[in-house]
Amino acid sequence: MRRKYRIKSKIRFTLFLTIVLFVIFSAAGTIIGTYNAESLTKTTYSEIRVQTGDTLWDLAREFGPDNKDIRKIVYEICKVNDVSAESIYPGQTLLIPVYI
């Protein structure tokens, strides 16, 4: 035998239903957002050809943002290109992170 439920207060039922739907949509949005966050944090790169007399420090100063430490930019360039700061040569192509 099935038991029948009665809604005693329409206001309380509506409030409960609104809260449940809010929690469900918030959870779904959080889950979808974590999958989509990777595309938001994906770094883009610019290809730079090293000229005679260029140093990695000069390139980092020229292409990096003013508010970031140059040592960190040099480290990122070295890590991305698998080079050391003193081993670049003219004609070499380097990937430089684009800072927006």
C-alpha positions in Angstrom: 0.0 0.0 0.0 1.4 3.4 -1.0 1.4 6.2 1.4 0.1 9.6 0.0 2.0 12.7 0.9 0.3 16.0 1.3 1.9 19.4 0.9 1.0 21.3 4.1 2.8 24.5 3.2 3.2 25.6 -0.4 5.7 28.3 0.6 7.9 25.8 2.5 7.7 23.3 -0.4 8.6 25.9 -3.0 11.5 27.1 -0.9 12.8 23.5 -0.4 12.5 22.8 -4.1 14.3 26.1 -5.0 17.2 25.2 -2.6 17.5 21.6 -3.9 17.6 22.9 -7.6 20.1 25.5 -6.6 22.4 22.9 -5.0 22.1 20.6 -8.1 22.9 23.3 -10.6 25.8 24.6 -8.5 27.3 21.1 -8.3 26.8 20.6 -12.1 28.4 24.0 -12.8 31.4 23.2 -10.6 31.9 19.9 -12.3 31.6 21.3 -15.8 33.9 24.3 -14.8 36.7 22.0 -13.7 36.8 20.3 -17.0 36.7 23.6 -18.8 39.3 25.3 -16.6 42.2 23.7 -18.5 41.4 25.6 -21.7 41.4 28.8 -19.7 44.8 28.3 -18.2 46.5 27.0 -21.4 49.6 29.0 -22.2 50.1 30.3 -25.7 53.6 30.7 -27.2 55.2 33.0 -29.7 58.1 31.8 -31.8 61.2 34.1 -31.7 64.3 33.7 -33.8 67.4 34.6 -31.8 69.5 37.4 -33.4 73.2 38.0 -32.9 73.8 39.6 -29.6 70.5 38.5 -28.0 70.5 37.1 -24.6 67.8 35.2 -22.9 67.6 38.0 -20.3 67.0 40.6 -23.0 64.3 38.5 -24.6 62.6 38.0 -21.3 62.7 41.7 -20.6 61.4 42.5 -24.0 58.6 40.0 -24.3 57.7 39.5 -20.6 55.2 41.5 -18.6 56.6 44.4 -16.6 55.1 43.3 -13.3 56.7 39.8 -13.3 60.2 38.9 -12.1 62.6 38.5 -15.1 64.2 35.4 -13.4 60.9 33.6 -13.5 60.4 34.5 -17.2 63.9 33.2 -18.0 63.2 30.0 -16.1 59.9 29.4 -18.0 61.6 30.0 -21.4 64.4 27.6 -20.4 62.0 25.0 -19.3 59.7 25.2 -22.3 62.7 25.1 -24.8 64.8 22.7 -22.8 67.8 25.0 -23.0 70.0 26.8 -20.5 70.3 30.6 -20.4 73.9 30.6 -21.8 73.4 28.0 -24.5 71.3 29.9 -27.0 72.8 30.8 -30.4 71.9 33.1 -33.3 69.3 31.5 -35.7 67.8 29.3 -33.0 64.0 29.4 -32.6 62.6 29.8 -29.1 59.1 29.6 -27.8 58.3 32.6 -25.6 55.1 32.4 -23.4 52.7 35.1 -24.4 51.5 37.0 -21.3 48.1 38.6 -21.7 
